[in-house]
Amino acid sequence: MADESLLLLLKDVRGKTLRILDDVTEEQARFAPPGLSNSILWHAGHSLVVVEHLGVSPATGKPPVYPQGWFDKFSWKSEPAKVTQWPKLSEVKAALAEQAERLGTAISALTEEQLRQPAGDPARGRNLRWSILHGLHDEAGHQGEMWLLKKLQTKTPSSR
């Protein structure tokens, strides 16, 4: 039987991410305040890459799926200040929506036994359920960053 809590969390977290991005323009998506490198676009793409690595890939047993070069742009190892060519926000939003479908399908097919299987860092007692939760929790944290960047742009005259 599907883990309803994971499905609810996925729907809630990814739905909120997509709603945050609804009215963001391409210009706003690339805004990074002085002294910072991460933009709304980076936070959205980062959420995609993290959820792919911690949730979708372990849940499906398949390699991560996203366009070539996105790991270098959006991962925990990325250096956004050095990126010279970004994908369009619409591409990232479409990938986020498609990924949510894949993760929801994968979660629906997982048994309780599968969710208890070691994943990520088994030495620390982490299982597949924890891995999926951690990926979605990371995305939820980045939502706060996206909200703040949206707010800064409405309050900063030079970013309008």
C-alpha positions in Angstrom: 0.0 0.0 0.0 1.3 3.5 -0.9 2.7 5.7 1.8 0.0 8.4 2.0 2.1 10.7 4.1 4.9 10.8 1.4 2.4 11.4 -1.3 0.8 14.2 0.6 4.2 15.8 1.4 5.2 15.5 -2.3 1.9 17.1 -3.4 2.2 19.9 -0.8 5.9 20.7 -1.3 6.1 20.5 -5.0 2.8 22.2 -5.4 4.1 25.2 -3.4 7.3 25.3 -5.3 5.4 25.5 -8.6 3.0 28.2 -7.1 6.0 30.3 -6.0 7.3 30.2 -9.6 4.0 31.0 -11.2 4.4 34.7 -11.5 8.2 34.9 -11.7 9.6 36.4 -14.9 12.9 35.2 -16.5 14.6 38.4 -15.3 13.3 37.9 -11.7 14.4 34.2 -11.8 18.0 35.2 -12.5 18.2 37.9 -9.8 20.8 37.4 -7.1 21.4 40.1 -4.6 24.9 41.6 -4.2 27.1 39.3 -2.3 25.0 36.2 -3.1 25.1 33.8 -6.1 21.9 31.8 -5.8 18.9 33.0 -7.7 15.3 31.8 -7.7 16.2 29.7 -10.8 19.1 28.1 -9.0 16.9 27.2 -6.0 14.3 25.7 -8.3 16.8 23.7 -10.3 18.6 22.7 -7.1 15.3 21.3 -5.7 14.9 19.2 -8.9 18.4 17.8 -8.7 18.3 17.0 -5.0 14.9 15.3 -5.2 16.0 13.3 -8.2 19.1 12.0 -6.4 17.5 11.5 -2.9 13.9 10.5 -4.0 13.3 9.5 -7.5 16.4 7.6 -8.4 16.5 5.5 -5.2 12.7 4.9 -5.4 12.9 3.7 -9.0 16.3 2.1 -9.0 17.1 4.1 -12.2 19.8 6.7 -12.8 18.9 10.4 -12.2 17.0 12.0 -15.1 17.5 15.7 -16.0 19.1 17.5 -19.0 22.8 17.3 -19.5 24.7 19.9 -17.6 22.1 20.5 -14.9 24.0 18.7 -12.2 26.9 21.1 -12.7 24.5 24.1 -12.6 22.2 23.1 -9.8 23.8 20.5 -7.5 25.2 20.9 -4.0 28.6 21.0 -5.8 27.6 23.8 -8.2 29.1 27.3 -8.4 26.3 29.5 -9.7 28.5 32.5 -10.0 30.5 30.7 -12.7 27.5 29.5 -14.7 27.3 31.4 -18.0 24.3 29.8 -19.6 21.1 29.0 -17.7 18.1 27.0 -18.8 14.8 29.0 -19.1 12.6 29.1 -16.1 9.9 27.4 -18.1 12.2 24.4 -18.7 12.9 24.0 -15.0 9.2 24.4 -14.1 8.2 21.7 -16.7 10.9 19.4 -15.4 9.7 19.9 -11.8 6.1 19.1 -12.8 7.2 16.0 -14.7 9.4 14.8 -11.9 6.6 15.1 -9.4 4.6 12.7 -11.6 7.5 10.2 -11.7 8.1 10.4 -7.9 4.4 10.1 -7.1 4.1 7.0 -9.3 7.3 5.5 -7.7 6.0 6.2 -4.2 2.6 4.6 -5.0 4.4 1.4 -6.1 6.6 1.1 -3.0 5.9 -1.4 -0.3 6.5 -0.7 3.4 9.4 -3.2 3.2 11.0 -1.3 0.3 10.6 2.0 2.2 12.5 0.5 5.1 15.4 -0.6 2.9 18.8 1.1 3.4 19.4 4.1 1.2 21.8 7.0 1.1 23.8 6.5 4.2 22.9 3.1 5.7 25.6 3.3 8.4 23.5 6.1 9.9 20.3 4.1 9.8 18.9 5.9 6.8 16.4 4.2 4.6 14.5 5.0 1.4 11.6 6.7 3.3 14.2 9.0 5.1 15.9 9.7 1.7 12.6 10.8 0.0 11.6 12.9 3.1 15.0 14.5 3.2 14.9 15.5 -0.5 11.4 17.1 -0.1 12.5 18.8 3.2 15.5 20.3 1.3 13.1 21.6 -1.4 10.8 23.1 1.3 13.8 25.0 2.8 14.7 26.4 -0.6 11.1 27.6 -1.0 11.9 30.1 1.8 14.9 31.4 -0.2 12.8 31.8 -3.3 10.1 33.7 -1.4 12.8 36.0 0.1 14.3 36.7 -3.3 10.9 37.6 -4.7 10.3 39.9 -1.7 13.7 41.5 -2.1 12.9 42.3 -5.7 9.7 44.1 -4.8 11.6 46.2 -2.2 14.8 47.0 -4.1 14.4 49.8 -6.7 17.4 48.7 -8.8 15.9 45.2 -9.3 12.5 46.3 -10.8 
